[in-house]
Amino acid sequence: MEPFLFCRDPHHEVYRALTPYVEIVHRLAARFAAVLVPLQSRIDREIVEIPPEKWSQDAVHPYLWAHAWIAPQWLDATGL
C-alpha cells in the first residue's frame, strides 16, 4: 500500500517528503510482484471533494469512515 497523507497542498513539507516513499513502494511491489494498493493517488483524487480535516484529525490517522473507505481499496487491488 502506498504510504499516505490526507493533504491538499502538494507543497506541504510532509507531503513532499512522502513522494520518495511512495516511489519506493512502487519499486518494491514491481520487484517482488506484489499487489500494490495505490492509496495516496486515490486520496489525491478524492480529497478535491472531501477536505483533509474530514478524513483525519492529524492528516495521518484516518477517522473510522476513512478506514471504511480504505478497506475496499484493498479489496479492489487484490481482486477480492
C-alpha positions in Angstrom: 0.0 0.0 0.0 1.2 3.5 -0.8 2.0 5.5 2.3 -0.5 8.3 2.6 -1.3 11.7 4.0 -4.6 13.5 3.9 -3.3 16.8 2.5 -4.4 19.0 -0.4 -1.2 21.1 -0.5 1.4 19.5 -2.8 4.0 21.9 -1.5 3.4 20.9 2.1 6.8 19.7 3.6 5.5 16.4 4.8 3.5 15.7 1.6 6.7 16.4 -0.4 8.7 14.1 1.8 6.2 11.3 1.2 6.8 11.2 -2.5 10.1 9.2 -2.4 8.4 6.6 -0.1 5.5 6.2 -2.5 8.0 5.6 -5.3 9.9 3.1 -3.2 6.7 1.2 -2.5 6.0 1.1 -6.3 9.5 -0.3 -7.0 9.2 -2.9 -4.3 5.8 -4.0 -5.5 7.2 -4.4 -9.0 10.4 -6.1 -7.9 8.5 -8.7 -5.8 5.4 -9.0 -8.0 3.3 -7.8 -5.0 -0.1 -6.3 -5.1 0.0 -2.6 -4.9 -2.8 -0.5 -3.4 -2.5 2.9 -4.9 -3.9 4.7 -1.8 -2.2 8.1 -2.0 -3.1 8.6 -5.6 -6.7 7.7 -4.9 -6.8 10.0 -1.9 -5.3 12.8 -4.0 -8.3 12.4 -6.3 -10.9 12.2 -3.5 -9.5 15.0 -1.4 -10.5 17.5 -4.0 -14.1 16.9 -3.0 -13.7 15.9 0.7 -11.4 18.2 2.7 -8.5 16.7 4.7 -10.0 17.5 8.1 -12.9 15.2 7.2 -10.5 12.3 6.7 -8.3 12.7 9.7 -7.6 15.0 12.7 -3.8 14.9 12.1 -3.6 14.1 8.4 -2.2 10.7 9.2 -4.6 8.6 11.3 -7.9 8.0 9.4 -11.2 8.5 11.0 -13.4 5.4 11.2 -15.3 6.3 8.0 -11.9 6.8 6.2 -10.8 3.3 7.3 -14.0 2.0 5.8 -13.1 3.8 2.6 -9.6 2.3 2.6 -10.9 -1.3 3.0 -12.5 -1.5 -0.4 -9.3 0.0 -2.0 -7.5 -3.1 -0.7 -10.3 -5.4 -1.9 -10.2 -3.8 -5.4 -6.4 -4.0 -5.6 -6.4 -7.7 -4.6 -9.4 -8.7 -6.7 -11.3 -10.0 -3.7 
